[in-house]
């Protein structure tokens, strides 16, 4: 009889441990899901879909980082060849990249210190297109400025809004 009480106690312990593990996994998936931009019309999402979205978003961010590194390296390499101010070419281009994930838009601008107006113009264009800016940040490396704008398309946005926004922003590329 002692054997059966030990085995039932052991089963209870295993069940408790497994339940705690499942709850921990559920909490971790929820935290991961909260970090990924979503299309509000796609709720509720199954956990495998949420993990797939997070995986795709991370891959997209990795590609963005690599593109920005290449851009930085190109800009730093170009700085010594033409008339330059502090390592950044005064006639180097403004670079703009627009990434869309559902209704989320990420605008990445790479400019020189002398082209700060492009950031303000990008914000103005997004405002005119009724896009809600969620977050805007910048980072300066030597005389190169990296701007990132995270925005959300409104429900009233037309189907060609992203193409129109992208075209208007690309007009600032020199």
C-alpha positions in Angstrom: 0.0 0.0 0.0 2.8 2.4 0.6 3.8 1.9 -2.9 0.5 3.2 -4.3 0.5 6.3 -2.1 4.1 7.1 -3.2 3.1 6.7 -6.9 -0.1 8.8 -6.5 2.0 11.5 -4.7 4.6 11.3 -7.5 1.9 11.6 -10.2 0.5 14.7 -8.4 4.0 16.2 -8.3 4.5 15.5 -12.0 1.1 17.0 -12.8 1.8 20.1 -10.8 5.2 20.5 -12.4 3.8 20.1 -15.8 1.0 22.6 -15.1 3.5 25.1 -13.9 5.6 24.5 -17.0 2.6 25.1 -19.3 1.7 28.3 -17.4 5.3 29.5 -17.7 5.3 28.8 -21.5 1.9 30.5 -21.9 3.3 33.6 -20.0 6.5 33.7 -22.1 4.5 33.4 -25.4 2.3 36.2 -24.2 5.3 38.4 -23.4 6.8 37.6 -26.8 3.5 38.4 -28.6 3.3 41.8 -26.8 6.7 42.8 -28.4 5.6 42.2 -32.0 3.5 44.8 -34.0 0.1 43.4 -35.0 -2.6 43.9 -37.4 -5.6 44.6 -35.0 -8.0 42.8 -37.4 -6.2 39.5 -37.0 -7.1 38.8 -33.4 -7.3 36.4 -31.7 -4.3 34.4 -33.0 -3.3 30.9 -32.2 -0.1 30.4 -30.2 1.8 28.8 -33.2 0.7 31.8 -35.4 1.9 34.2 -32.8 5.3 32.5 -32.6 5.5 32.4 -36.4 4.8 36.2 -36.5 7.5 36.8 -33.9 10.0 34.7 -35.9 9.2 36.6 -39.1 9.5 39.9 -37.3 12.8 39.0 -35.8 14.1 37.9 -39.2 12.9 41.2 -40.6 14.7 43.2 -37.9 17.9 41.2 -38.5 17.7 42.1 -42.2 17.1 45.8 -41.3 20.1 45.7 -39.0 22.3 44.2 -41.7 21.0 46.8 -44.3 21.7 49.6 -41.9 25.2 48.3 -41.2 25.9 48.1 -45.0 24.5 51.6 -45.4 26.7 52.9 -42.5 29.7 51.3 -43.9 29.1 52.7 -47.4 28.5 56.2 -46.0 31.6 56.0 -43.9 33.6 54.7 -46.8 32.2 57.5 -49.1 33.1 60.2 -46.6 36.7 60.4 -47.5 36.3 60.7 -51.3 34.4 63.9 -52.0 34.2 67.2 -50.2 33.5 66.1 -46.7 32.7 67.4 -43.3 33.9 65.3 -40.4 33.9 62.0 -42.4 30.4 62.4 -43.9 30.1 63.5 -47.5 28.2 66.8 -47.9 26.7 65.6 -51.1 25.9 62.1 -50.0 22.3 60.8 -50.4 19.5 60.6 -47.9 18.4 57.0 -47.7 14.9 56.0 -46.8 13.5 52.5 -46.2 9.9 51.8 -45.6 8.9 48.4 -44.1 5.3 47.3 -43.7 4.0 44.5 -41.4 0.2 44.4 -41.5 -0.9 47.9 -40.5 2.4 48.7 -38.8 4.9 50.9 -40.7 8.6 51.3 -40.0 10.4 54.2 -41.7 14.2 54.2 -41.5 16.0 57.4 -42.5 19.8 57.7 -42.8 20.9 61.3 -43.2 23.8 63.6 -42.5 23.6 66.3 -39.8 22.9 68.8 -42.5 19.7 67.0 -43.6 17.7 67.0 -40.4 14.7 68.5 -42.2 14.0 65.1 -43.8 13.0 63.7 -40.4 10.5 66.5 -39.9 9.2 66.2 -43.4 8.7 62.4 -42.9 6.7 63.1 -39.8 4.6 65.7 -41.7 3.9 63.3 -44.5 2.8 60.6 -42.1 0.5 63.0 -40.3 -1.0 64.2 -43.6 -1.7 60.6 -44.6 -3.5 60.0 -41.2 -0.9 57.6 -40.0 -0.4 57.5 -36.2 3.2 57.8 -35.2 3.7 55.4 -32.3 7.4 56.0 -31.7 10.2 58.0 -33.2 13.9 57.8 -32.3 17.3 58.6 -33.6 20.9 57.7 -33.1 24.0 59.7 -34.2 27.2 58.0 -35.2 29.9 60.5 -36.1 28.1 62.8 -38.6 25.5 60.3 -39.7 22.0 60.3 -38.2 19.8 57.1 -38.2 16.1 57.9 -37.6 13.5 55.2 -37.0 9.8 56.0 -37.0 7.2 53.3 -36.0 3.7 54.1 -37.1 0.3 52.5 -37.4 -2.1 52.8 -40.3 -5.6 53.9 -39.3 -8.7 51.9 -40.2 -9.7 54.6 -42.7 -6.5 54.3 -44.6 -7.0 53.4 -48.3 -5.5 50.3 -49.9 -2.9 52.4 -51.7 -1.9 54.5 -48.7 1.4 52.6 -48.1 2.4 53.0 -51.7 1.6 56.7 -51.7 3.4 57.3 -48.4 6.4 55.4 -49.7 6.5 57.4 -52.9 6.2 60.7 -51.1 9.0 59.7 -48.7 11.3 58.5 -51.5 11.0 61.9 -53.1 13.5 63.1 -50.4 16.2 60.6 -51.5 18.9 62.5 -53.2 
